[in-house]
Amino acid sequence: MKMMLDIDIKSPEEKISYSHKIFLIGSCFTEHIGGRLQEFKFPVIQNPNGILFDPISVSKSLLSYIEQKRYTKSDLLHLNELWQSWSHHSKFSGMEAAEVLLNMNEFQQKAHDFLKQANWLIITLGSSFSYHLNKGGQPVANCHRAPAQWFKKHLLSIEESHTSLTEVIDRLQSFNPAIKIIFTISPVRHIRDGVVENNRSKARLIEAVQSIIEKHKHCYYFPAYELVIDVLRDYRFYDVDLVHPNYAATEFVFDTFKQHFIEEEAQTLMEEIKNIVTGYKHKPFQPETMAHQNFLRNYSEKVMQLQMKYPHLDFEKELCHFAKRKL
């Protein structure tokens, strides 16, 4: 008896390998995929502006990396005792404007350099709702708890999303002709917009992205949204807020991504690294025991063997952790 729907996922001819650099940008679900790739030692950079949800914010940020934009004090506002940017997540906010700008511009430079060499760009879109300042009409990526009357909320049309994303794809092709793009739609529900409104928002994103995929051979679609909504189809796979997919759901999505978008050789190495990651996360009840000292010694040897076999991967964190044993 079948318990799940089948879903057709088209894999790229050339899949992701450990020699590839991967740039991720978009909603909070981006960081589920990016965090797992990072854990498995892939060369990754994710969300240099922080979490972004709508196509306008994503496109604007990507263009700023391509153009190597440097932020100045005129790009900041002082709100709730903090210097903040309408283009950045609140994690970039701070008490001192100079420090905020230094942090933002360091990430800008890293993003520019990495994007120039990236083999893959993964864009996760969360919502078609876009916010703009009433005064001047500037697009806003994060409202920073400013008064609601400062903003105009707008449900982007399919054409508006398509136009903004197509513009940045064209610029990317000139900036980095080798880059390939994977689009995905976040399965996180934006219930604050309303259930019906959330579904309209997701539907517009799906239609805009599918239109882009059909016209660009180097663009692909990974159905994270459909895997959670149409394959898992159960609130057991959501956290208690009924909005965010839980660990089981995100692991299912990542495993499916791995199967269809990561080459087999890399998948084999991922299994070896997974064993190391499991050991790294182990929390001993009695760290002074000989049994735990042997555990650390065994894992230290495993990591050193992997490091020698794959010198281009960074196991420094794990080597330091497992070296914390009594000699």
C-alpha positions in Angstrom: 0.0 0.0 0.0 1.5 3.3 -1.1 1.6 5.9 1.8 3.2 8.8 -0.2 2.7 10.4 -3.6 5.6 10.1 -6.1 7.1 13.3 -7.3 9.2 13.7 -10.5 12.4 15.6 -9.8 14.7 16.5 -12.7 18.3 16.2 -11.8 21.0 18.4 -13.6 23.4 16.6 -15.9 26.3 17.8 -13.8 25.6 17.4 -10.1 27.2 19.1 -7.1 30.6 17.9 -6.1 33.0 18.8 -3.3 35.1 20.8 -5.8 32.1 23.1 -6.3 31.4 26.4 -4.4 27.7 26.9 -3.4 26.1 30.3 -2.7 22.7 30.2 -0.9 20.3 33.1 -0.5 16.7 33.5 0.6 14.3 32.5 3.4 15.0 30.8 6.7 14.6 27.4 4.9 17.8 28.4 3.0 19.7 27.9 6.2 18.4 24.4 6.7 19.9 23.3 3.4 22.9 25.6 3.7 23.6 24.5 7.3 23.6 20.8 6.3 25.9 21.4 3.3 28.2 23.3 5.6 28.2 20.6 8.2 29.2 18.1 5.4 32.2 20.4 4.6 31.0 21.7 1.2 32.4 25.2 0.4 29.4 27.3 1.2 28.4 30.9 1.8 24.8 31.7 2.8 22.7 34.8 3.3 25.3 37.5 3.4 22.5 40.0 4.2 20.7 37.7 6.5 17.4 36.0 5.8 15.4 37.4 2.9 11.9 36.4 1.8 10.6 38.0 -1.3 12.0 38.1 -4.9 12.6 41.9 -4.8 14.8 41.7 -1.7 16.7 38.6 -3.0 17.3 40.3 -6.4 18.4 43.6 -4.9 20.9 41.8 -2.6 22.4 39.7 -5.5 22.8 42.8 -7.6 24.6 44.6 -4.7 27.1 41.7 -4.6 27.7 41.8 -8.3 28.1 45.6 -8.2 30.4 45.4 -5.1 28.2 47.9 -3.3 29.7 49.5 -0.2 27.3 50.7 2.4 27.7 54.2 4.0 26.0 55.9 7.0 23.4 57.3 4.6 22.2 53.7 4.0 21.5 53.3 7.8 18.7 54.4 10.0 18.7 54.9 13.8 15.8 53.0 15.3 15.2 51.6 18.7 18.7 52.6 19.8 20.3 50.7 17.0 21.8 51.5 13.7 20.0 49.3 11.1 19.6 48.8 7.4 16.4 48.2 5.4 18.4 45.8 3.2 19.7 43.6 6.1 18.5 41.3 8.8 18.5 42.6 12.3 21.5 40.5 13.2 23.6 43.1 11.4 22.1 45.9 13.7 24.3 47.5 16.4 24.9 50.4 18.7 27.8 51.8 16.7 27.3 52.8 13.1 31.0 52.3 12.2 30.9 48.7 13.4 27.7 48.0 11.7 29.0 49.3 8.4 32.3 47.4 8.8 30.4 44.2 9.3 28.1 44.8 6.4 30.9 45.7 4.0 33.0 42.8 5.0 30.2 40.5 4.1 29.6 42.4 0.9 33.2 41.8 -0.2 33.1 38.1 0.7 29.8 37.7 -1.2 31.2 39.4 -4.3 34.3 37.3 -4.3 32.5 34.0 -3.6 29.7 34.7 -6.1 32.3 35.4 -8.8 33.7 31.9 -8.4 30.5 30.0 -7.4 29.4 26.9 -9.3 25.9 26.9 -7.8 23.5 29.5 -6.6 20.6 28.2 -4.5 17.7 30.7 -4.2 14.9 29.9 -1.7 11.9 32.2 -2.0 9.5 32.5 0.9 6.8 35.0 0.0 5.4 37.1 -2.8 4.6 39.8 -0.2 7.0 42.8 -0.5 7.2 45.8 1.8 8.1 49.3 0.7 8.6 52.5 2.6 5.6 54.9 2.2 8.1 57.7 2.1 10.2 57.3 -1.1 9.0 53.8 -1.9 12.3 52.0 -1.1 12.0 48.2 -0.9 12.4 46.8 2.6 13.9 43.4 3.4 13.3 43.7 7.1 11.0 46.1 9.0 13.0 46.0 12.2 9.8 46.5 14.3 9.3 49.9 12.9 5.7 51.3 13.1 3.4 49.5 10.6 2.2 52.8 9.1 5.7 53.4 7.7 5.2 50.6 5.2 3.1 49.6 2.2 2.6 45.8 1.9 2.3 44.6 -1.7 1.5 41.2 -3.1 3.9 41.0 -6.1 2.4 39.8 -9.3 3.8 36.9 -11.2 5.2 39.4 -13.8 6.9 41.5 -11.1 8.7 38.5 -9.6 9.6 37.2 -13.0 11.0 40.5 -14.1 13.1 41.1 -11.0 14.6 37.6 -11.0 15.2 37.5 -14.7 17.1 40.8 -14.5 19.5 39.4 -11.9 19.9 36.1 -13.8 21.0 38.1 -16.9 23.5 40.0 -14.8 24.8 36.9 -13.2 25.4 35.3 -16.6 27.7 38.1 -17.5 29.3 38.3 -14.0 29.9 34.5 -13.7 29.0 32.6 -16.9 29.7 29.2 -15.3 27.2 29.6 -12.5 24.1 27.3 -12.3 21.0 28.2 -10.3 18.7 26.1 -8.3 15.3 27.7 -7.3 13.2 26.3 -4.5 10.1 27.6 -2.6 10.2 27.5 1.1 7.6 25.2 2.8 7.4 27.5 5.8 3.9 28.9 6.0 3.5 32.7 6.3 0.4 32.4 8.4 0.5 36.1 9.5 -0.5 36.9 6.0 -3.5 34.6 6.3 -3.9 31.0 5.1 -5.5 32.0 1.8 -3.1 34.8 1.2 -0.1 32.5 1.9 -1.3 30.1 -0.7 -1.8 32.8 -3.2 1.7 34.1 -2.4 3.4 30.7 -2.8 1.4 30.0 -6.1 2.7 33.2 -7.6 6.3 32.3 -6.7 5.9 28.8 -8.2 4.5 30.2 -11.5 7.2 32.9 -11.8 10.0 30.4 -11.1 8.6 27.7 -13.5 8.5 30.3 -16.2 12.2 31.1 -15.6 13.2 27.5 -15.6 11.6 26.9 -19.0 13.6 29.7 -20.5 17.0 29.2 -18.9 18.9 25.9 -19.4 21.2 26.6 -16.5 18.3 27.0 -14.0 16.7 24.1 -12.1 13.9 23.6 -9.7 14.0 21.6 -6.4 10.5 21.1 -5.0 11.1 21.6 -1.3 7.6 23.1 -0.9 5.9 20.2 -2.7 7.8 17.6 -0.8 6.5 18.9 2.5 3.0 20.0 1.4 2.1 17.2 -1.1 4.4 14.3 -0.2 4.6 14.4 3.6 1.2 16.1 4.0 0.9 15.8 7.7 1.1 18.1 10.7 3.4 15.6 12.4 6.1 17.0 10.2 5.7 20.5 11.6 6.8 22.1 14.8 4.2 23.1 17.5 3.6 26.4 15.7 2.2 24.5 12.7 4.3 26.8 10.5 7.9 25.5 10.4 8.8 22.0 9.2 10.4 20.0 12.0 13.6 18.1 12.0 12.1 15.0 10.4 10.7 17.0 7.5 13.9 19.0 6.9 16.0 15.9 6.9 13.6 14.3 4.4 13.9 17.3 2.2 17.7 17.4 2.5 18.0 13.6 1.8 15.9 14.1 -1.3 18.0 17.1 -2.4 21.2 15.0 -1.9 19.8 12.1 -3.9 18.9 14.3 -6.9 21.4 17.1 -6.9 24.7 15.7 -5.4 26.9 13.3 -7.3 27.3 9.8 -6.0 31.0 10.1 -5.1 30.2 13.1 -2.9 27.3 11.2 -1.3 29.8 8.5 -0.3 32.1 11.0 1.3 29.1 12.6 3.1 28.4 9.3 4.8 32.0 9.2 6.1 31.7 12.8 7.4 28.3 12.1 8.9 29.9 9.6 11.2 32.4 12.3 12.3 29.7 14.8 12.8 27.7 12.3 15.0 30.8 11.8 17.1 31.4 15.5 17.4 27.9 16.1 18.7 28.2 13.3 21.3 27.7 14.6 24.8 29.4 12.3 27.4 27.8 11.8 30.8 31.2 10.9 32.3 34.0 12.6 30.2 36.8 11.5 32.6 36.3 7.8 32.0 38.7 5.7 30.0 35.9 4.7 27.7 35.3 8.3 26.7 39.1 8.9 26.3 39.2 5.9 23.9 36.2 7.3 22.1 38.0 10.6 21.6 41.2 8.8 20.5 39.4 6.7 17.9 37.5 9.6 16.4 40.7 11.7 16.4 42.3 9.0 14.3 39.3 8.8 11.9 39.4 12.6 11.4 43.1 12.6 10.7 42.7 9.8 8.2 40.0 11.8 6.4 42.0 15.0 6.5 45.0 13.2 4.9 42.7 11.6 2.2 40.9 14.9 1.5 43.3 17.8 2.3 41.1 20.4 0.7 38.4 19.9 3.4 38.6 21.7 6.7 38.4 19.4 9.8 40.2 21.8 12.2 37.2 22.2 14.4 36.7 18.4 14.8 40.5 17.8 15.3 40.6 20.3 18.1 37.5 18.8 19.7 38.7 15.2 19.7 42.2 16.2 20.8 40.7 17.3 24.2 41.7 14.1 25.8 44.0 13.2 28.7 47.4 12.0 27.4 
